[in-house]
């Protein structure tokens, strides 16, 4: 399994990296891994592209 940075995953999906990171912070999406952060910084999100595509599909098909 290859893990992508938020920027790489966002580019592969055609969305902005800011949106992808916001969706993760809001709990809408779950990254494959969150690296440890240092100091006041939070960790980086790493994504499995196939898993991310499945999560996005479920979000789109979820009833309101």
VOBA-1610 file (N, C-alpha, C; in pm, whole numbers, padded with zeros to 5 digits, always signed):
BEGIN
Unk+00086-00117+00000Unk+00000+00000+00000Unk+00090+00123+00000Unk+00069+00209-00097Unk+00143+00335-00104Unk+00059+00445-00041Unk+00119+00519+00051Unk+00050+00628+00116Unk+00089+00759+00051Unk-00010+00844+00029Unk+00012+00973-00036Unk-00005+01085+00064Unk+00066+01195+00041Unk+00045+01315+00121Unk-00091+01373+00085Unk-00137+01467+00163Unk-00264+01533+00134Unk-00258+01602-00002Unk-00148+01667-00033Unk-00133+01735-00162Unk-00140+01636-00277Unk-00072+01523-00264Unk-00074+01422-00370Unk-00213+01361-00387Unk-00277+01328-00276Unk-00411+01268-00283Unk-00511+01366-00341Unk-00504+01491-00300Unk-00595+01593-00351Unk-00578+01609-00503Unk-00453+01612-00549Unk-00427+01627-00692Unk-00483+01508-00770Unk-00468+01387-00715Unk-00520+01266-00782Unk-00672+01268-00792Unk-00738+01333-00696Unk-00884+01337-00692Unk-00943+01462-00755Unk-00859+01561-00782Unk-00909+01685-00840Unk-00980+01775-00740Unk-00937+01769-00614Unk-00992+01857-00510Unk-00875+01934-00450Unk-00905+02035-00373Unk-00797+02112-00311Unk-00745+02039-00188Unk-00616+02059-00161Unk-00555+01999-00042Unk-00618+02056+00084Unk-00655+02185+00081Unk-00720+02246+00198Unk-00852+02178+00230Unk-00930+02149+00125Unk-01060+02083+00146Unk-01040+01944+00205Unk-00946+01870+00149Unk-00921+01734+00197Unk-00878+01737+00344Unk-00789+01828+00379Unk-00745+01838+00518Unk-00860+01881+00609Unk-00942+01971+00562Unk-01057+02018+00643Unk-01154+01903+00666Unk-01182+01825+00562Unk-01273+01712+00577Unk-01219+01612+00678Unk-01087+01594+00681Unk-01026+01504+00780Unk-01039+01562+00920Unk-01011+01691+00936Unk-01023+01755+01068Unk-01167+01751+01118Unk-01263+01765+01025Unk-01406+01762+01062Unk-01458+01621+01088Unk-01377+01520+01059Unk-01419+01382+01082Unk-01499+01322+00968Unk-01508+01392+00856Unk-01581+01336+00741Unk-01502+01226+00672Unk-01369+01242+00671Unk-01281+01144+00609Unk-01177+01098+00710Unk-01130+00976+00692Unk-01033+00918+00784Unk-00904+00886+00707Unk-00795+00956+00738Unk-00668+00924+00672Unk-00618+00785+00714Unk-00533+00727+00632Unk-00475+00597+00665Unk-00379+00609+00783Unk-00314+00726+00795Unk-00215+00746+00899Unk-00204+00894+00928Unk-00184+00928+01054Unk-00153+01066+01093Unk-00017+01060+01161Unk+00080+01131+01105Unk+00214+01129+01163Unk+00215+01212+01291Unk+00306+01183+01382Unk+00315+01263+01504Unk+00355+01407+01470Unk+00296+01500+01540Unk+00331+01640+01520Unk+00436+01682+01621Unk+00500+01793+01592Unk+00600+01845+01684Unk+00559+01981+01735Unk+00577+02005+01862Unk+00543+02136+01919Unk+00395+02164+01907Unk+00361+02279+01851Unk+00221+02317+01834Unk+00161+02265+01705Unk+00242+02204+01621Unk+00194+02155+01493Unk+00130+02018+01508Unk+00023+01997+01436Unk-00038+01865+01435Unk+00033+01781+01328Unk+00011+01651+01331Unk+00076+01563+01236Unk+00023+01579+01095Unk+00093+01517+01003Unk+00051+01519+00862Unk-00041+01401+00837Unk-00137+01423+00749Unk-00226+01315+00707Unk-00162+01241+00590Unk-00169+01109+00594Unk-00125+01025+00483Unk-00244+00941+00440Unk-00259+00926+00309Unk-00380+00866+00253Unk-00351+00746+00166Unk-00439+00645+00176Unk-00445+00534+00082Unk-00549+00575-00021Unk-00507+00593-00145Unk-00595+00651-00247Unk-00722+00569-00268Unk-00710+00438-00274Unk-00830+00356-00296Unk-00928+00369-00179Unk-00875+00364-00057Unk-00960+00379+00060Unk-01026+00517+00059Unk-00951+00618+00024Unk-01005+00754+00019Unk-01117+00765-00084Unk-01097+00703-00200Unk-01203+00704-00304Unk-01330+00636-00251Unk-01315+00525-00179Unk-01432+00456-00123Unk-01503+00545-00020Unk-01426+00613+00065Unk-01486+00702+00165Unk-01563+00815+00098Unk-01506+00872-00007Unk-01574+00981-00078Unk-01701+00932-00145Unk-01698+00812-00201Unk-01816+00755-00264Unk-01927+00735-00162Unk-01893+00686-00044Unk-01992+00668+00062Unk-02051+00802+00106Unk-01967+00906+00113Unk-02017+01039+00150Unk-02117+01090+00047Unk-02088+01067-00079Unk-02175+01116-00187Unk-02308+01041-00193Unk-02306+00914-00154Unk-02427+00833-00165Unk-02504+00823-00035Unk-02454+00890+00069Unk-02520+00886+00199Unk-02647+00971+00195Unk-02759+00916+00241Unk-02883+00995+00243Unk-02872+01113+00339Unk-02936+01221+00305Unk-02936+01342+00389Unk-03022+01325+00511
//
